[in-house]
Amino acid sequence: MATHQQTVDCLLEKTTFAGAVSIKPMVGEHGIYVDGKMIGSICDDQFSTKPTASGRLHAEPVSEAPRYSGVKPHLPIEADRWDNIKSLGDMLRTPAAELPMPKPRKGKQST
């Protein structure tokens, strides 16, 4: 099952105050970025964040689970928790504060 565009739009609408939030398509699903850092994803209409030390505190009582077979565990955030905008903002900003900036991509070299 793929993620519906209305799920992406709904989550993006509720995160406009949380900083520079963007949602980008990736391998049939979507990555969630805060201030240029990938902090989670939307897969099969389910939002999940990367597990970080303080991110776990904001996501409680949720425990880590892989989104699907063969991937690292993430913290699933149920859709009914998206309505608490302050809490949702914390769930987005907290992992972003702990995660490192992505490494710059190397450009193609001409021969």
Secondary structure, 3 states (H helix, E strand, C coil): CCCCHHHHHHHHHHCCCCCCEEEEEECCEEEEEECCEEEEEEECCEEEECCCHHHHHHHCCCCCEECCCCCCEEEEECHHHCCCHHHHHHHHHHHHHHCCCCCCCCCCCCC
